[in-house]
């Protein structure tokens, strides 16, 4: 099988931080019980992902005001790249293999990670701000975590690489829909057994170990 492009999940795959949303919940003092309740409502199909995002963002408010975007950026700046990520992307570029970041995480972090790794494209979810730079509570939805295959299809179109020539790399069950459409399915330090059961390759060490398989 010839692999011409690799699509990566971001949180917990390209970064050591397992969730950029969870990082912001911690940074802005969100109630953990309400965070868990929102997740449960989404996974049970009671609310849409956009509604879930709005409910989660609302938990960041203090005194009736949501954080400033600069405070969000400051919190996300603490996120570190995964072991082997730079080496992996450098070698993929040398081999002429395209790279895409497909994440339901925050686009501010996705853009930074893509810039540092020189990824060919990224797709992530955005936070809307007002004219003064404060969050409005709205989210720009680009990637639904249970429908990541839709974002992979977009990446396939933008990179002009058919899905069967993609490798998809992720760490949670939310990556399954994306992986099922890719030619090569790779779990990186998988968090859920159902993911590990579906993939072709499991990586537990450095992310750069992927180079042995493509």
N, C-alpha and C positions, 0 to 999 in steps of 0.2 A: 504494500500500500504506500503510495506516495503522499506525504504530508506537505502541503504548501502554505498552510497557515495554522496558527495556534490561538485559540480563544481561551482567555484566562478569567476565572472569577477573581475578584480582588481581595475582599475581606477574608483573612485566614488562609489565603492562597498566595497572593503576591505580597501581602503584608503580614506582619506578626500579630497585628490587631485582628481579632476574629470578627468584629462588627463595628463599622464606623458609626452606625446608629447607636449601638450600646455605649460606645465611647462618649458620644454626645449626651446620652442619658446620664452617664456618670458625671460628666463635666458640668451639667446644668441642673443636677439634683432631681431628676425625674423619680417619681415614686415607683419602685420595682414592682409592686403588686399591680399597679395600673399598666405598666409596661407589659407584664405577662398577660394581663386580661386582654389588652389590645391584640397581642399576638394570637391568643386563643381564638378571638372573634374572627380574625382574618383566616386562620387555618381551618376553621369550621365553616367558612363561606358565609358568615353572617354579614361581614363588611368587605368592601373592596380594598385593594392595596392602597389606592389613593386615600380612602377614608382612614385606613390604618396609619398612613404617614401623617395625615393631619392630626389625628388623635395623639400620636407620639410627639409631634412637634409642639403641640399645646402643653405638654408636660414640662417643657423647658421654661415656661413663663414664670417670672417673679414680679410681684407687685403689679400684675396686669400687663407687663411688657415682655416681649420675647427678646432673646439675645441679639446683639449686633453681629453682623456677618464676620467682622474682624475677630470677634471672640470665638466664633465657630472655626475660622481658619487657624487661630492660635491653638485650639484644642486638637485639630486634625494634624497640625504640624508635628505633633509628638509621635505620630505613627511611623514605624520603621519598616523597611522592606524585608521580605522573607530571605532566609539564608539561601544563597545561590541565585537569587533573582537577577542581579546585574550580570553575572557570568552567563546565565542562560540566555538572556535577551541579546547580549553581545554576540554570542555564537549563532543564535537564530538569524540575526541580521547578516552575519558573515555567510551563512548558508543560503541567503535569499528567501527565508521563510517569513511570511508576514505575521504580525502579532496584533491581537485585539484584546482589550479589557472589557468584559461584559459583567456589569455589577448592578445590583439593586441598592448598593451603598451610595454614599454621597458623591456627587460629581466633582466637587471641589478637590476631594482626595484623589479621585480617579484621574483628574487632569494632572495633578502633581505627580502621581505615580507614573502615568504615561509619559510625562516629560522627562522624568529621571531615568526611565528605562528605554526611552525613545521608541515606544510602542507606535504602531501605525495608526491605530484609532482606539477610542474609548467610548463607551456608552454607559451612563449612570444617571441617577436621579438628582434633580436640582432642588434647591431651596429658594423660594421667592422672597425678595426683600423690597422694602418701601424706598422712597426717595432719600431717606436718611441712612439707609443701610441696615435697618432692623428687619428681622424675619417677619413676614406677614402671617405665617401659619400655613401657607399654601406650599404644595410640592409640585415640581414639574416631573410628571411620570414618564419615564422612558423604558424602565425595566421592571416588570412585575416578577417577583422572585419565583412564583410558581409557573411563570410563562417565559422563562429566559430563552427558550428556543426561538421566540419571536425576535429577540435582539440578536441572536446568532444568525438568523436568516438575514437580518439587516447588514450585519458585518460581512456575511458571505457576498451579498450584493455589492456593497461598497468596495470590497477588496477584489471582486471578480474571481473568487475562488469557490468552487462548488462545495457543498456541505460534506460530501464524502472525502474531501481532501483536507478537512479540518481535523485537528486534535482539539479536544475540549478538556480543560483542567479545572477541577474544583474540589471543595472539601466538605460540602454538606448536601443534604437531600434536595435543597433548593436548586442545585446544579443539575439534577437528573434530566429535566426536560431538555436542557441544552445538550447534554451529553448524548442523549438518545438520537439526536440528529447528526452527530459528528461521526466521522470515520473511525477515529481513535478516542477512546474514553479513558481519562486518567484521573485518579483520585490522589490528591496530595494530603497526607495526614488526615484521612477521612474521619469526620466526627460522627457519622451515622452508619450503622451496619448495612442499611438498605442501599446506600451509595456504593459501598465496597463490593456488594454482591453483583452490581450491574456493570462494573468497569472492566477494562482490559488490563490496566496496569495500576498498581498501587505504589506510590512513592512515600517513604517515611523519613528520609534524610534530607539532603539538600535538594532544592527545587531543580538544580542543574542536572540531577540524575535523569531528568527527562531526555537529555541529549543522547542517552544510550539507546533510546527506543524510537527515535524518529530520524 
